[in-house]
Each structure stands twice: as structure tokens, then as C-alpha cells.
Amino acid sequence: MSFKALAKEIAGAGSTVSDTDVLAVLNDLTKALVKYLAEGKIVRFGDFGSFQINISSEGVASADKFTSSHIKNNKIQFRPGADLRAMLATVKYEKLSK
């Protein structure tokens, strides 16, 4: 599902705002997420879940010898909230017919 299609669905689900308004809020949300993740913060979206940056690195003998050059990988981790975890427990899978 595209970002635009999601905005249209949110706007059409009994909301009093337009899909353009929803899209603007979601775009600003993305900008804020980028900003706070870059600052090393965990961003929590209530029941939706949370985002944080994780890194992996080479080990060093002591903390004072660690530099950013030891970092080998980084990624954004999403931890789903209760509703999404509950959905995973009840979702049904079917083989797709061709």
C-alpha cells in the first residue's frame, strides 16, 4: 500500500480532514522521526510501536579506545505495539492462487 493510498484511507475513515491534510501530517511525522532518531532517541508512537537506531561494531579492549570507525552497520529497529503483536498472533495465511 502506498503512502498516498494510506493517507486517503485514513481521511476516508470517518475523519474530518482531507487526504492532503493527512499526507502533510504523515510527511511531518517522517521528518520528526528522522530528526529524533538521528539524535539517538527512541521514538515511541503509543500503541503503534517504537523506533530506534541499532548499531553493530567491532569489539575493543576498552571504551576509551572505541571510535566511530569501529561501527560496521546500523539499522532502524521497529518494535510493534500491543495491537500489532496481537494481529500477528491471529493472522491467517493462505497460498496465493495463480
ABEGO torsion letter per residue (X at the ends): XBAAAAAAAAAAAGBABBAAAAAAAAAAAAAAAAAAAAAGBBBBBEAAEBBBBBBBBBBBABAAABBAAABABBBBBBBBBAAAAAAAAABBBBBBBX
